[in-house]
């Protein structure tokens, strides 16, 4: 494994990133290409053809000058819940409906009523409008579906183009499409009742399974040699978890990108009556509980477009935390730590200038992150292990320190904290195991220790934030009381 080069690709919201990583965790090549999209108050779409164009550009950049004979495999992650319909040749018939496209509200109600027993057994109890299955139902009812039409998750389009034929999907991306991770099959009765043809759905395998090989045309377009194994990937949140080395029970990885994603490890299936926490399958019989928020660094793009974030960081570091901005990346709707499709951004306190807005977003995200951990604890998930910060937002050292201070717990910043590294680890795991590959390839970087005095001061802001959410009916009284009890200890 040490002599090989592993290709990891991350299909993000704003860009596609591809890394070439050796068996010791050294990044040998890197490529990035931006993506565009279309948003309105509830919808978010991207052009799937742009995913392929961006992937091939980034892949060629990452592999340029490398010894092609050393490349041992490629794995790809994507945003969780992003889907499209394609024809029998793999050509998109619809736009890509993104992970936070929340237009399928009526369809989600039908999905939850029809599949209630299955979703309850799988632990998440109900699906949100942004999950894939409600969107599939919406597409199926609003699109003429010719024979041979296939449902694709975001990475499925890329693996199809690389191989020159359709390959199986992975169980990680298929979770939000209703795939039964316990019985490892599609819930045929539920799909039939919803009127979704089983033939529409892809075959599904476990992440880390070799799906096929890069074909001649895929090699010419991507720069990845023909014959390279294509390995079934995971969602971007799970990929970042691998990049952070969070694979032992109780350990967690917090991915701060456009949105915040938390992923941990549990020895038991964590069940959530609220339907915002769900579990992927992990290596060695573990479960990977977590959730994806609609809050994150995307709030800075929305509120401060074109701002000099380095300058604002320097200004924020001289100020005491003041206003708290609820940091939604979009215009409305939250998914985790609570579900509220109608939630709109708000600010507690007065923001006098851009530096106050910036600091308010940083503080607000730290509050949301702590609330996520409080909710996970409330559900009985183990939360006391190691914590890694990954994602683009972790590069802002002041923000990472603020997060650790508000959480009151130490955090590690891996040397390479990108989801694409996690996919390189998963590709390498075909010759060992995810745990062994991560041990060899994940490099521990900076360790951040919380400031106890700042933790106490920030906890006051956090509890005000909790009380406000309770007063607005976003969290119930028992959970609010649980948060206050945890804060007292």
Rosetta blueprint (number, residue, H / E / L):
1 X L
2 X L
3 X L
4 X L
5 X E
6 X E
7 X E
8 X E
9 X E
10 X E
11 X E
12 X L
13 X L
14 X L
15 X E
16 X E
17 X E
18 X E
19 X E
20 X E
21 X E
22 X E
23 X L
24 X L
25 X L
26 X L
27 X E
28 X E
29 X E
30 X E
31 X E
32 X E
33 X E
34 X E
35 X L
36 X L
37 X L
38 X E
39 X E
40 X L
41 X L
42 X L
43 X L
44 X E
45 X E
46 X E
47 X L
48 X H
49 X H
50 X H
51 X H
52 X H
53 X H
54 X H
55 X H
56 X H
57 X H
58 X H
59 X H
60 X H
61 X H
62 X H
63 X H
64 X L
65 X L
66 X L
67 X L
68 X H
69 X H
70 X H
71 X E
72 X E
73 X E
74 X E
75 X E
76 X E
77 X E
78 X E
79 X L
80 X L
81 X L
82 X L
83 X E
84 X E
85 X E
86 X E
87 X L
88 X L
89 X L
90 X L
91 X L
92 X E
93 X L
94 X L
95 X L
96 X E
97 X E
98 X L
99 X L
100 X L
101 X L
102 X L
103 X L
104 X L
105 X H
106 X H
107 X H
108 X H
109 X H
110 X H
111 X H
112 X H
113 X H
114 X H
115 X L
116 X H
117 X H
118 X H
119 X H
120 X H
121 X H
122 X H
123 X L
124 X L
125 X L
126 X L
127 X L
128 X L
129 X L
130 X L
131 X L
132 X H
133 X H
134 X H
135 X H
136 X H
137 X H
138 X H
139 X H
140 X H
141 X H
142 X H
143 X L
144 X L
145 X L
146 X L
147 X L
148 X L
149 X L
150 X E
151 X E
152 X E
153 X E
154 X H
155 X H
156 X H
157 X H
158 X H
159 X H
160 X H
161 X H
162 X H
163 X H
164 X L
165 X L
166 X L
167 X L
168 X L
169 X E
170 X E
171 X H
172 X H
173 X H
174 X H
175 X H
176 X H
177 X H
178 X L
179 X L
180 X E
181 X L
182 X L
183 X L
184 X L
185 X E
186 X L
187 X L
188 X H
189 X H
190 X H
191 X H
192 X H
193 X H
194 X H
195 X L
196 X L
197 X L
198 X H
199 X H
200 X H
201 X L
202 X L
203 X L
204 X E
205 X E
206 X L
207 X L
208 X L
209 X L
210 X E
211 X E
212 X E
213 X E
214 X L
215 X L
216 X H
217 X H
218 X H
219 X H
220 X H
221 X H
222 X H
223 X L
224 X L
225 X L
226 X L
227 X L
228 X L
229 X E
230 X E
231 X E
232 X L
233 X L
234 X L
235 X E
236 X H
237 X H
238 X H
239 X H
240 X H
241 X H
242 X H
243 X H
244 X L
245 X L
246 X L
247 X L
248 X L
249 X L
250 X L
251 X L
252 X E
253 X E
254 X E
255 X E
256 X E
257 X L
258 X L
259 X L
260 X E
261 X E
262 X E
263 X E
264 X E
265 X L
266 X E
267 X L
268 X L
269 X L
270 X L
271 X L
272 X L
273 X L
274 X L
275 X L
276 X L
277 X L
278 X E
279 X E
280 X E
281 X E
282 X L
283 X H
284 X H
285 X H
286 X L
287 X E
288 X E
289 X E
290 X E
291 X E
292 X E
293 X L
294 X L
295 X E
296 X L
297 X L
298 X H
299 X H
300 X H
301 X H
302 X H
303 X H
304 X L
305 X L
306 X L
307 X L
308 X L
309 X H
310 X H
311 X H
312 X H
313 X H
314 X H
315 X H
316 X H
317 X L
318 X L
319 X L
320 X L
321 X L
322 X L
323 X L
324 X E
325 X E
326 X L
327 X L
328 X E
329 X L
330 X L
331 X L
332 X E
333 X E
334 X E
335 X L
336 X L
337 X L
338 X L
339 X L
340 X E
341 X E
342 X E
343 X E
344 X E
345 X L
346 X L
347 X E
348 X E
349 X L
350 X L
351 X L
352 X L
353 X L
354 X H
355 X H
356 X H
357 X H
358 X H
359 X H
360 X H
361 X H
362 X H
363 X H
364 X H
365 X H
366 X H
367 X H
368 X H
369 X H
370 X H
371 X H
372 X H
373 X H
374 X H
375 X H
376 X H
377 X H
378 X H
379 X H
380 X L
381 X L
382 X L
383 X L
384 X L
385 X L
386 X L
387 X E
388 X E
389 X E
390 X E
391 X L
392 X H
393 X H
394 X H
395 X H
396 X L
397 X H
398 X H
399 X H
400 X H
401 X H
402 X H
403 X H
404 X H
405 X H
406 X H
407 X H
408 X L
409 X L
410 X L
411 X E
412 X E
413 X E
414 X E
415 X L
416 X L
417 X L
418 X L
419 X H
420 X H
421 X H
422 X H
423 X H
424 X H
425 X H
426 X H
427 X H
428 X H
429 X H
430 X H
431 X H
432 X L
433 X L
434 X H
435 X H
436 X H
437 X H
438 X H
439 X H
440 X H
441 X H
442 X L
443 X L
444 X E
445 X E
446 X E
447 X E
448 X E
449 X L
450 X L
451 X L
452 X H
453 X H
454 X H
455 X H
456 X H
457 X H
458 X H
459 X H
460 X H
461 X H
462 X H
463 X H
464 X H
465 X H
466 X H
467 X H
468 X H
469 X H
470 X H
471 X H
472 X L
473 X L
474 X L
475 X L
476 X L
477 X H
478 X H
479 X H
480 X H
481 X H
482 X H
483 X H
484 X H
485 X H
486 X H
487 X H
488 X H
489 X L
